[in-house]
Amino acid sequence: MATLSVTEETAQARLEEVRRILGDFPALAADAFMEKAERLALQDLEQEDWTQRLILHALEEIGRETPDWTYVASRLFVGYLYRQAASNRGYESVDSTYGPFAEMIHQLTEKGIYSPVLMEKYSREEIDRFGREIRPEKDQLFTYIGLRTLADRYLARSHDGAVMELPQERLMVIAMVLMVHEPERERAERVREAYWALSNLYMTVATPTLANAGKTFGQLSSCFIDTVDDSLRGIYDTNTDVATLSKGGGGLGVYLGKIRARGSDIRGFKGISSGVLPWMKQLNNTAVSVDQLGQRQGSIAVYLDVWHRDIFSFLDAKLNNGDERLRTHDLFTGVCIPDLFMETVEERGDWYLFDPHEVRQVMGWSLEDSFDEKRGEGTFRQRYAACVNHPGLSKQKVPAIEVMKRILISQLETGTPYLFYRDEVNRENPNKHQGMIYSSNLCTEITQNQSPTVVIEEQLEDGKIVITKEPGDFVVCNLSSVNLGRAVPDGVLERLIPIQVRMLDNVIDLNQIEVLQASRTNQRYRAVGLGTFGWHHLLALKGIPWESDEAIQLADELYEEIAYLTIRSSMELAQEKGSYPLFAGSEWDSGAWFERRDYTNPRWRQLADDVHEHGLRNGYLLAVAPNASTSVIAGSTASIDPVFRQAYSEEKKNYKIPVTAPDLNPQTAWIYKSAYEIDPRWSIRQLVARQRHIDQSQSFNLYVKNDIKAKKLLELHLFAWQSGVKTTYYTRSTSSDYEDCESCSS
């Protein structure tokens, strides 16, 4: 790159910019930094080289004692983005940070990067007005890693990779897209409210929405769950559907529990079936070969019941040793566990494994289609006992503790399998009148009714092949999250959550999902997952230790408030737009969901009555996702997790960025205890306190040290199950690295 002669005037202008930025951080000891800046200012450096070198010097200063240097680096970087966008879009940037908003929309629409919908649905006058309402000063809220993550992954670029869109423009476009079908007399105000929520970092939308809103490619929902029919056609159709959704940025959960086991019969021929593992290999290949918009390979989690005869080979599939032909390293695994199994593990009793196909043939029903309606009694254990005692049904007897040992071995080596406590999930399902929940999604926070899609017939009609299918419930996850570290201290939940629920609900109608049964399920349940992040950040701001009864009490009280506001907002939307089609007969309708939580104070009783009278817009409402990347963008802590450490370096493919815990200072430092130093039982107690108010589940990581004994890990799982936990995500040990689910990041 050619160098330019730097005049004294240019050098002084550059230094003045630096002094202006540093002036906003009077507590920083900036003399050494200014000396470096002055030396750089005299060198023949192009503007962007000058900026990048200054950023590197600012990053060198970031540490536990000096976290605010991240904002200095961020201010320098946003100036770089402003200049890049001005050059690429052709406007003057000397006295302006943002260029003409309407012109950007026109340019990107002409280039085929933006969908025509914005120009078709909004007038030029409206777009100009929204452009004037963009607040460039809100860019100052970003940390450097937050802004860098947003710029690298989510801002719209030209086809050759040039920066076109700026941070506040991305947020305004999202607000406009999500409100595009609102009534015109109210639409502008709702766009402003959505932009207010996003620009203040009070909330984040899910990664697919953040990346794809307004663009010509991709969809807006986070992830999906399919149930595989036990047929060759069903298995291959699932693979096609998985590939179709993966290409658009969705993560997948796939329930394999209906597939016949290895050695089962096919069309009456004994010992023919090769079981679930070959189909896992197919899905593994799909995950690798169908990437998500060129950003990352597909992400798929597969689930199997703990009583399935293939459970041992399933549990070994991610291990790093053994026969590679039997390994699926690129899939994530989850085990569906009934209460009875955990009871049998406690008693060190025998456990029986079955082939689900043979159970259907011999017993006339499917074992996986039942659950225990109460703790210690119910349909599942009755049917399981009937299978054990049936002389005509083949079965494999194993010590339950041996199955559990294999689960623990895999968790300590690979972080998986995730655990899905199927009885608790189904007991708490507000829509059990319409179906069954077999498994969870890629990140274990979504629990919604599922069923397989089945091909009824295929025939030629007028020279065309016509395929008739009975569509199943193919779950769709529509996510966004409250930033607890910012929204709670600012006291904005009552204003924030109604606009957030509206945004989520609108995603359902905006999405063009290519897998039609998923689109159908999306409309039938209108399910959303409003979640949170920044829990440890909030505790630090309040001075509440993680390992304390005060933290548990806050979790209970805060999530009750979030639940109340979310349900009320969905009820008010139902008054305006109508209930979800399957509301009648649900536990929302009957009030059973409220009663089971002992919501007896007057405002809850009134809300239950209002819901019964007016309905709910959304059949599922609350779910806490991992939101690793979006919490980074918002400058807070991930999900409900404690921090790994107070200061660390974030390593990406082409850069390394020092990061500190948010709002780190002498007053908060003692609260930011490392995840691996916290007794996990306190985390489980918090989880249970929140779970009372959440109709779906939470992405809950179990943090353990790498020298933990298997007995201790088993005790933690037993404690979680006994406490009524629905799902657990990764078992994270200090010796392993894990790739977080970005599809569910919200």
C-alpha positions in Angstrom: 0.0 0.0 0.0 1.4 3.4 -0.9 2.2 5.9 1.9 1.2 9.5 2.0 3.1 12.5 3.2 1.6 13.6 6.5 1.4 17.3 6.9 1.6 19.0 10.3 -2.0 20.0 9.8 -3.1 16.4 9.3 -1.0 15.2 12.2 -2.6 17.8 14.5 -6.0 16.9 13.4 -5.4 13.2 14.1 -4.0 14.1 17.6 -7.0 16.3 18.3 -9.3 13.4 17.6 -7.4 11.2 20.0 -7.5 14.0 22.7 -11.2 14.4 22.2 -11.8 10.6 22.7 -9.5 10.5 25.8 -11.3 13.5 27.2 -14.4 11.3 27.8 -12.3 9.0 30.1 -10.6 11.4 32.6 -9.7 8.6 34.9 -7.4 6.9 32.4 -3.7 7.5 32.7 -3.2 8.4 29.1 0.2 10.1 28.9 2.1 7.1 27.6 -0.7 6.5 25.0 -0.5 10.1 23.8 3.3 9.8 23.4 2.8 6.8 21.2 0.1 8.7 19.3 2.4 11.7 18.8 5.2 9.5 17.4 2.7 7.8 15.0 1.3 11.1 13.9 4.7 12.1 12.5 5.0 9.0 10.4 3.9 8.6 6.8 0.9 6.4 7.5 -2.4 6.3 5.7 -5.4 7.1 7.8 -6.4 3.5 8.3 -2.9 2.3 9.2 -2.8 5.1 11.7 -6.1 4.1 13.2 -5.3 0.4 13.4 -2.0 1.0 15.1 -3.7 3.2 17.7 -6.3 0.6 18.3 -3.6 -2.0 18.9 -1.9 0.4 21.4 -5.3 0.9 23.2 -5.8 -2.9 23.3 -2.5 -3.3 25.0 -3.7 -1.1 27.9 -6.8 -3.2 28.6 -6.6 -5.1 31.9 -8.4 -5.7 35.2 -7.3 -2.2 36.4 -7.9 -0.4 33.2 -11.1 -1.9 31.5 -12.2 1.5 30.0 -9.5 1.3 27.3 -11.9 -1.0 25.4 -14.1 2.1 24.8 -11.1 4.1 23.6 -10.4 1.3 21.1 -14.1 1.2 20.2 -14.2 4.9 19.5 -11.2 4.7 17.2 -12.7 1.7 15.4 -16.1 3.3 14.8 -14.3 6.2 13.3 -12.6 3.8 10.9 -16.1 2.3 10.0 -17.5 5.8 9.4 -14.7 6.6 6.9 -15.0 3.2 5.2 -18.8 3.6 4.8 -18.4 7.1 3.5 -15.9 6.1 0.9 -17.8 3.0 -0.2 -21.1 4.8 -0.4 -19.8 8.0 -1.9 -20.7 10.7 0.7 -18.6 13.3 2.5 -17.6 12.3 6.1 -15.6 15.3 7.3 -18.4 16.7 9.5 -20.8 13.7 9.4 -20.7 10.3 11.0 -23.6 8.8 9.2 -24.5 9.3 5.6 -28.0 9.6 4.0 -30.0 6.6 5.3 -32.4 6.5 2.4 -29.6 6.6 -0.1 -28.0 3.6 1.6 -31.2 1.6 1.4 -31.5 2.5 -2.3 -27.9 1.5 -3.0 -28.1 -1.8 -1.2 -31.5 -2.6 -2.8 -30.1 -1.9 -6.2 -27.1 -4.2 -5.5 -29.5 -7.0 -4.5 -28.1 -7.0 -0.9 -31.3 -5.6 0.6 -34.7 -7.0 -0.1 -37.0 -4.5 -2.0 -39.5 -4.7 0.9 -38.2 -1.6 2.7 -38.6 0.6 -0.4 -41.9 -1.0 -1.2 -43.5 -0.7 2.2 -42.1 2.6 3.4 -42.3 5.9 1.7 -39.2 8.1 1.0 -40.5 10.5 3.6 -40.8 7.8 6.2 -37.3 6.5 5.5 -35.9 10.0 5.7 -37.6 10.6 9.0 -36.2 7.3 10.4 -32.7 8.3 9.2 -33.0 11.6 11.1 -33.9 9.6 14.2 -30.7 7.5 14.1 -28.5 8.3 17.1 -24.8 8.0 16.2 -23.9 8.7 19.8 -25.3 5.3 20.7 -22.2 3.7 19.0 -20.3 4.9 22.1 -22.1 2.2 24.1 -20.2 -0.6 22.4 -17.1 -2.2 23.7 -14.4 -2.8 21.2 -15.0 -6.6 20.9 -18.7 -5.9 20.7 -18.4 -3.4 17.9 -15.8 -5.6 16.1 -18.1 -8.6 16.3 -21.0 -6.6 15.0 -19.0 -5.2 12.1 -17.3 -8.5 11.1 -20.4 -10.7 11.2 -23.6 -8.7 10.8 -23.2 -5.3 9.1 -24.3 -5.4 5.4 -21.4 -5.4 3.0 -21.1 -5.2 -0.8 -20.5 -8.4 -2.7 -16.7 -7.7 -2.6 -16.8 -7.3 1.2 -16.7 -3.5 1.5 -18.5 -2.0 4.6 -21.7 -0.3 3.5 -23.9 -0.3 6.6 -23.1 1.2 10.0 -24.2 -0.1 13.4 -27.1 2.2 14.1 -28.4 1.7 10.5 -28.4 -2.1 11.1 -30.5 -1.6 14.2 -32.9 0.8 12.5 -33.3 -1.6 9.5 -34.1 -4.4 12.0 -36.7 -2.2 13.7 -38.2 -1.3 10.3 -38.3 -4.8 9.0 -39.9 -6.2 12.2 -42.6 -3.5 12.2 -43.3 -3.4 8.5 -46.7 -5.0 8.7 -48.0 -3.0 11.6 -50.9 -0.7 10.9 -49.6 2.5 9.2 -51.1 4.9 11.8 -49.0 3.2 14.6 -46.1 1.8 12.6 -43.7 4.8 12.9 -44.0 4.9 16.7 -43.4 1.1 16.9 -40.3 1.4 14.8 -39.0 4.1 17.1 -39.7 1.9 20.2 -37.9 -1.0 18.6 -35.0 1.2 17.7 -35.0 2.6 21.2 -34.8 -0.9 22.7 -32.0 -2.0 20.3 -29.9 1.1 20.2 -29.7 1.4 24.0 -28.6 -2.3 24.1 -31.6 -3.1 26.4 -32.2 -6.2 24.3 -30.8 -8.1 21.4 -32.5 -10.0 18.6 -31.4 -13.5 17.6 -28.3 -14.0 15.5 -30.3 -14.9 12.3 -32.5 -11.8 12.7 -29.5 -9.6 13.5 -27.7 -10.9 10.4 -30.5 -11.3 7.9 -33.3 -8.7 8.6 -33.8 -6.6 5.5 -31.5 -8.7 3.3 -32.4 -10.9 0.4 -31.1 -14.1 1.9 -31.5 -16.1 5.0 -34.4 -16.4 7.5 -35.0 -14.8 10.9 -35.6 -17.8 13.2 -32.9 -19.2 15.3 -33.3 -23.0 15.3 -35.6 -25.9 14.6 -36.5 -29.3 16.0 -37.5 -32.2 13.8 -38.8 -35.7 14.8 -37.7 -38.4 12.4 -40.2 -40.9 11.2 -39.1 -44.6 11.3 -39.0 -45.0 7.5 -36.4 -44.7 4.8 -38.3 -41.9 3.2 -38.8 -40.1 6.6 -35.1 -40.3 7.4 -33.9 -39.0 4.0 -36.6 -36.3 4.0 -35.4 -35.1 7.4 -31.8 -34.9 6.0 -33.1 -32.7 3.1 -35.1 -30.5 5.5 -32.1 -30.1 7.8 -29.9 -29.1 4.8 -32.5 -26.6 3.7 -32.8 -24.9 7.0 -29.0 -25.0 7.7 -28.2 -23.1 4.6 -30.3 -20.2 5.9 -28.5 -20.0 9.3 -30.7 -22.2 11.4 -29.4 -24.7 14.0 -31.2 -28.0 14.3 -32.3 -30.4 17.0 -33.2 -33.9 15.6 -35.0 -36.5 17.7 -34.0 -40.0 16.6 -35.9 -42.0 19.2 -38.5 -43.5 16.8 -35.8 -45.0 14.5 -35.5 -48.8 14.9 -32.4 -50.2 16.6 -29.5 -52.1 15.2 -30.5 -55.7 14.5 -34.2 -54.9 14.2 -36.3 -56.3 11.4 -37.1 -54.6 8.1 -40.3 -55.8 6.4 -40.2 -58.9 8.7 -36.6 -59.9 7.8 -34.8 -60.3 11.2 -31.4 -58.6 12.0 -31.3 -56.3 9.0 -31.5 -52.8 10.5 -28.2 -51.0 11.1 -29.7 -48.7 13.7 -29.4 -45.0 14.2 -25.6 -44.6 13.8 -25.6 -44.7 9.9 -28.3 -42.0 9.9 -26.2 -39.9 12.3 -23.3 -40.2 9.9 -25.5 -38.8 7.1 -26.5 -35.9 9.4 -22.9 -35.3 10.3 -22.0 -35.0 6.6 -24.8 -32.5 6.1 -23.6 -30.4 9.1 -20.1 -30.2 7.5 -21.1 -29.7 3.9 -24.1 -27.3 4.1 -22.6 -24.3 5.8 -24.6 -21.4 7.2 -24.4 -18.5 4.7 -20.7 -19.2 4.3 -20.1 -18.1 8.0 -19.8 -21.4 9.7 -20.6 -25.1 9.2 -24.1 -26.3 10.1 -25.0 -27.1 13.7 -27.0 -30.2 14.6 -27.9 -31.9 17.9 -29.3 -35.4 17.8 -31.3 -36.8 20.7 -32.0 -40.5 21.7 -33.9 -42.1 24.6 -31.8 -43.7 27.3 -33.8 -46.9 26.9 -33.1 -47.2 23.2 -31.0 -50.3 22.3 -28.5 -48.2 20.4 -27.7 -45.9 23.4 -24.2 -47.2 24.0 -23.0 -46.6 20.4 -24.8 -43.3 20.4 -22.9 -42.2 23.6 -19.6 -43.2 22.1 -20.2 -41.4 18.8 -18.3 -38.2 19.8 -15.4 -39.8 21.6 -11.9 -39.2 20.4 -10.8 -42.9 20.4 -12.2 -46.1 18.9 -13.4 -46.9 15.5 -13.6 -43.7 13.4 -16.3 -45.4 11.2 -18.5 -45.2 14.3 -17.8 -41.6 15.1 -19.8 -38.4 14.4 -17.5 -35.7 15.7 -19.5 -32.8 14.1 -22.8 -33.6 15.8 -23.9 -32.7 19.3 -25.7 -35.3 21.3 -28.5 -35.3 23.8 -30.0 -38.1 25.9 -33.7 -38.1 26.8 -34.0 -39.3 30.4 -37.2 -40.4 32.3 -37.5 -40.1 36.1 -37.5 -43.9 36.3 -33.9 -44.1 34.9 -32.6 -41.7 37.5 -34.4 -43.5 40.3 -32.8 -46.8 39.0 -29.4 -45.2 38.9 -29.8 -44.1 42.5 -30.9 -47.6 43.5 -28.1 -49.2 41.4 -30.7 -51.3 39.8 -31.0 -52.9 36.3 -32.1 -51.0 33.3 -33.7 -52.5 30.1 -33.0 -51.4 26.5 -35.6 -51.9 23.8 -36.0 -51.5 20.1 -38.8 -48.9 19.5 -39.9 -50.6 16.3 -40.4 -53.9 18.1 -42.2 -52.2 20.9 -44.7 -50.7 18.4 -45.1 -54.1 16.7 -45.6 -56.2 19.8 -47.2 -53.8 22.3 -49.3 -51.7 19.8 -48.1 -48.4 21.2 -44.8 -46.4 21.3 -42.9 -46.2 24.6 -41.6 -42.8 23.7 -45.1 -41.4 23.4 -45.7 -41.4 27.2 -44.4 -39.7 30.3 -45.0 -39.8 34.0 -47.8 -37.4 34.8 -46.6 -37.1 38.5 -43.4 -37.7 40.2 -43.1 -41.4 41.0 -46.2 -42.5 39.0 -47.6 -42.3 35.5 -48.0 -43.8 32.1 -44.3 -44.1 31.1 -43.3 -46.3 34.0 -46.4 -48.5 33.6 -45.6 -49.0 29.9 -41.9 -49.6 30.6 -42.8 -52.3 33.2 -45.2 -53.9 30.6 -42.3 -54.0 28.2 -39.9 -55.5 30.8 -42.5 -58.2 31.7 -43.6 -59.1 28.2 -42.2 -62.5 27.2 -42.5 -61.8 23.5 -40.5 -58.6 23.5 -36.7 -58.8 23.2 -34.7 -56.7 25.7 -31.2 -56.1 26.9 -30.6 -55.9 30.6 -27.7 -53.6 31.8 -26.9 -52.0 35.1 -28.3 -48.5 35.0 -25.1 -47.1 36.6 -23.2 -48.4 33.6 -25.3 -46.4 31.2 -24.8 -43.4 33.4 -21.0 -43.9 33.5 -20.9 -43.8 29.7 -22.8 -40.5 29.8 -20.4 -39.1 32.3 -17.3 -40.3 30.4 -18.6 -38.6 27.2 -19.4 -35.4 29.0 -16.0 -35.1 30.6 -14.3 -35.8 27.2 -16.6 -33.9 24.8 -18.9 -31.8 26.9 -22.0 -33.7 25.7 -24.5 -35.4 25.8 -26.9 -32.7 26.9 -29.5 -34.1 29.3 -33.3 -33.8 28.6 -35.5 -34.8 31.6 -38.5 -35.8 29.6 -41.0 -36.3 32.4 -40.5 -32.9 34.0 -40.6 -31.2 30.6 -43.9 -32.8 29.6 -45.5 -32.3 33.0 -44.8 -28.5 32.7 -45.9 -28.3 29.0 -48.7 -25.7 28.7 -49.8 -27.3 25.4 -49.9 -31.0 26.4 -53.5 -31.0 25.1 -52.0 -31.0 21.6 -49.1 -33.3 21.8 -45.8 -34.5 23.2 -42.3 -33.1 23.7 -39.7 -35.7 22.8 -36.5 -33.7 22.9 -35.0 -30.2 22.9 -33.1 -28.1 20.3 -29.5 -27.4 19.6 -29.0 -25.4 22.8 -31.6 -27.1 25.2 -33.7 -24.1 25.9 -36.7 -24.9 23.6 -39.3 -27.4 24.6 -42.3 -27.6 22.3 -44.7 -30.2 20.9 -43.2 -32.4 18.2 -44.4 -35.1 15.8 -43.0 -36.7 12.7 -44.0 -35.8 9.1 -45.2 -38.9 7.3 -45.4 -39.5 3.5 -49.0 -40.7 2.8 -48.7 -41.3 -0.9 -46.8 -40.4 -4.1 -48.4 -40.6 -7.5 -48.4 -39.2 -11.0 -51.1 -36.7 -11.8 -51.2 -35.1 -15.3 -47.5 -35.8 -15.8 -46.4 -34.4 -12.5 -45.3 -36.2 -9.4 -47.6 -35.3 -6.5 -46.5 -36.2 -3.0 -48.9 -36.1 -0.1 -47.6 -35.8 3.4 -49.2 -35.7 6.8 -47.3 -32.7 8.3 -45.9 -33.1 11.8 -45.0 -30.5 14.4 -41.6 -29.2 13.2 -40.6 -26.8 16.0 -39.4 -23.3 15.2 -37.5 -21.2 17.7 -38.0 -17.4 17.5 -35.7 -15.7 20.1 -34.6 -12.5 21.6 -33.1 -11.6 25.0 -33.3 -8.9 27.6 -29.9 -7.4 28.7 -30.3 -7.6 32.4 -27.1 -5.7 33.1 -28.6 -2.6 31.4 -32.4 -2.9 31.3 -32.8 -3.7 35.0 -30.7 -0.9 36.5 -32.4 1.6 34.1 -35.8 0.3 35.2 -37.2 -0.2 31.7 -38.6 -3.7 31.8 -42.2 -2.5 31.7 -41.6 -0.4 28.6 -39.2 -2.9 27.0 -41.0 -6.3 27.2 -44.2 -5.3 25.3 -42.2 -4.0 22.3 -39.9 -7.1 22.5 -42.9 -9.5 22.5 -44.3 -7.7 19.5 -41.0 -7.9 17.6 -40.8 -11.6 18.3 -44.4 -12.2 17.2 -43.8 -10.3 14.0 -40.9 -12.6 13.1 -43.4 -15.4 12.8 -45.3 -13.8 10.0 -42.2 -12.3 8.3 -40.4 -15.6 8.0 -40.4 -17.4 4.7 -39.5 -20.9 5.9 -38.8 -23.2 3.1 -39.7 -26.4 5.1 -43.5 -26.2 5.0 -44.3 -28.2 8.0 -42.1 -25.9 10.0 -44.0 -22.9 8.6 -47.3 -24.6 9.6 -46.1 -25.3 13.1 -44.9 -21.8 13.5 -48.4 -20.5 12.7 -50.2 -23.1 14.8 -48.3 -22.3 18.1 -46.9 -18.9 17.3 -44.1 -19.9 19.7 -41.5 -17.4 20.9 -38.6 -17.6 23.3 -38.0 -14.4 25.2 -34.8 -14.8 27.2 -32.2 -13.0 29.1 -28.4 -12.4 29.4 -26.2 -10.5 31.7 -27.2 -12.3 34.9 -23.7 -12.2 36.4 -23.3 -8.6 35.3 -26.5 -7.7 37.2 -25.3 -9.5 40.3 -22.0 -7.6 40.1 -23.8 -4.2 39.8 -26.0 -5.1 42.8 -23.1 -6.4 44.8 -24.7 -9.8 45.3 -22.4 -12.8 45.5 -23.3 -15.7 43.2 -23.2 -18.2 46.0 -25.9 -16.6 48.2 -29.5 -16.9 49.1 -29.9 -13.3 48.0 -29.0 -14.3 44.4 -31.6 -17.1 44.5 -34.2 -14.7 45.8 -33.4 -12.1 43.1 -33.7 -14.9 40.4 -37.1 -15.8 41.7 -38.4 -12.3 42.0 -36.9 -10.9 38.7 -38.0 -13.8 36.5 -41.5 -13.7 38.0 -41.7 -10.1 36.9 -40.3 -10.9 33.5 -42.9 -13.8 33.2 -45.7 -11.5 34.2 -44.8 -8.8 31.8 -44.3 -11.3 28.9 -47.6 -13.1 29.5 -49.4 -9.8 29.8 -47.9 -8.5 26.6 -48.9 -11.6 24.7 -52.4 -11.4 26.1 -52.7 -7.8 25.0 -51.4 -8.8 21.5 -54.1 -11.5 21.4 -56.7 -8.8 22.1 -55.4 -6.8 19.1 -54.5 -9.6 16.7 -56.1 -12.9 17.9 -54.9 -15.9 19.9 -52.7 -18.7 18.6 -54.9 -21.2 16.9 -54.4 -24.0 19.5 -55.1 -21.9 22.6 -58.4 -23.5 23.5 -57.9 -26.3 26.0 -54.3 -25.3 26.8 -53.2 -24.8 30.4 -53.0 -21.1 29.6 -56.7 -21.3 28.8 -57.7 -23.4 31.8 -55.4 -21.6 34.3 -53.6 -24.7 35.3 -50.2 -23.2 34.3 -50.8 -20.3 36.8 -52.2 -22.6 39.5 -49.2 -25.0 39.4 -46.9 -22.1 40.1 -49.0 -20.9 43.0 -49.5 -17.5 41.4 -52.2 -16.4 43.9 -51.7 -12.7 44.4 -54.4 -10.4 43.0 -52.4 -9.2 39.9 -51.6 -12.8 38.8 -55.2 -13.9 39.4 -56.4 -11.0 37.3 -53.9 -11.8 34.5 -55.0 -15.5 34.5 -58.6 -14.3 34.1 -57.6 -11.9 31.3 -55.8 -14.7 29.5 -58.8 -17.0 29.8 -61.0 -14.3 28.4 -58.8 -12.8 25.7 -56.4 -15.6 24.9 -52.6 -15.5 24.3 -50.9 -14.6 21.0 -48.1 -17.1 21.6 -48.4 -20.7 22.7 -44.8 -20.7 24.2 -43.3 -17.6 25.6 -40.1 -17.8 27.6 -36.8 -19.6 27.0 -33.2 -18.6 28.0 -30.8 -19.2 25.2 -26.9 -19.2 25.3 -26.6 -15.8 23.5 -22.8 -15.9 23.5 -22.2 -13.7 20.5 -25.0 -11.2 21.0 -24.1 -10.7 24.7 -20.6 -9.8 23.5 -22.1 -7.2 21.2 -24.2 -5.8 24.0 -21.2 -5.7 26.4 -22.6 -8.0 29.0 -22.2 -11.5 30.4 -23.6 -14.5 28.5 -27.0 -15.9 29.4 -27.3 -17.1 33.0 -23.7 -18.1 33.1 -21.0 -16.9 35.5 -17.9 -15.4 33.8 -15.0 -17.7 33.0 -12.6 -15.2 34.5 -12.4 -11.5 35.1 -10.0 -10.8 32.2 -9.2 -13.0 29.2 -8.3 -12.8 25.5 -10.9 -13.5 22.8 -9.1 -15.3 20.0 -10.6 -15.3 16.5 -9.2 -16.4 13.2 -7.3 -13.3 12.5 -7.1 -11.3 15.8 -6.8 -11.5 19.5 -8.7 -9.1 21.8 -8.3 -8.6 25.5 -11.6 -8.6 27.3 -12.7 -7.8 30.9 -15.9 -8.5 32.7 -18.4 -5.7 32.2 -18.2 -2.8 34.7 -15.2 -4.3 36.3 -13.9 -2.1 39.2 -12.8 -2.6 42.8 -16.5 -2.7 43.9 -17.5 -5.5 41.4 -14.3 -7.5 41.2 -15.1 -9.7 44.2 -18.5 -10.6 42.8 -17.0 -11.8 39.5 -15.9 -15.2 40.8 -14.9 -17.7 38.1 -17.4 -20.2 36.9 -14.9 -23.0 37.8 -14.6 -21.7 41.3 -18.3 -21.6 42.0 -20.0 -24.5 43.7 -22.4 -25.7 40.9 -25.1 -26.4 43.4 -25.7 -22.7 43.8 -26.1 -22.4 40.0 -28.6 -25.2 40.1 -30.6 -23.6 42.9 -30.7 -20.3 40.8 -31.8 -22.4 37.8 -34.7 -23.9 39.7 -35.8 -20.5 41.1 -36.0 -19.1 37.5 -37.5 -22.3 36.1 -40.7 -21.8 38.1 -41.5 -18.8 35.9 -40.3 -20.1 32.5 -42.6 -22.2 30.4 -39.8 -23.7 28.3 -36.3 -24.2 29.5 -32.8 -22.6 30.0 -29.4 -23.3 28.3 -27.7 -24.3 31.6 -24.0 -25.1 31.5 -22.6 -27.2 34.3 -19.0 -26.0 35.1 -16.7 -28.5 36.7 -12.9 -28.8 37.1 -11.2 -31.4 34.9 -10.1 -33.4 37.9 -13.7 -33.9 39.1 -14.5 -37.5 40.2 -17.3 -39.3 38.3 -19.1 -39.8 41.6 -19.2 -36.0 42.3 -20.4 -35.3 38.7 -23.1 -37.9 39.2 -24.2 -36.3 42.4 -24.6 -33.0 40.6 -26.8 -34.5 37.9 -28.9 -36.3 40.6 -29.3 -33.0 42.5 -30.4 -31.2 39.3 -32.9 -33.9 38.4 -34.2 -34.1 42.0 -34.6 -30.3 42.0 -36.8 -30.4 38.9 -34.4 -29.1 36.3 -35.7 -29.7 32.7 -32.5 -29.7 30.7 -28.8 -29.2 31.0 -26.5 -28.0 28.2 -22.8 -28.5 28.1 -20.8 -30.1 31.0 -17.9 -27.7 30.7 -14.6 -28.7 32.3 -11.4 -26.7 32.5 -9.6 -29.0 30.1 -11.8 -28.7 27.1 -13.0 -26.1 24.6 -16.6 -25.9 23.3 -18.2 -24.0 20.4 -21.3 -22.2 21.5 -24.4 -22.3 19.5 -24.6 -19.0 17.6 -27.9 -19.8 16.0 -29.6 -19.5 19.3 -27.6 -16.5 20.4 -30.1 -13.8 21.2 
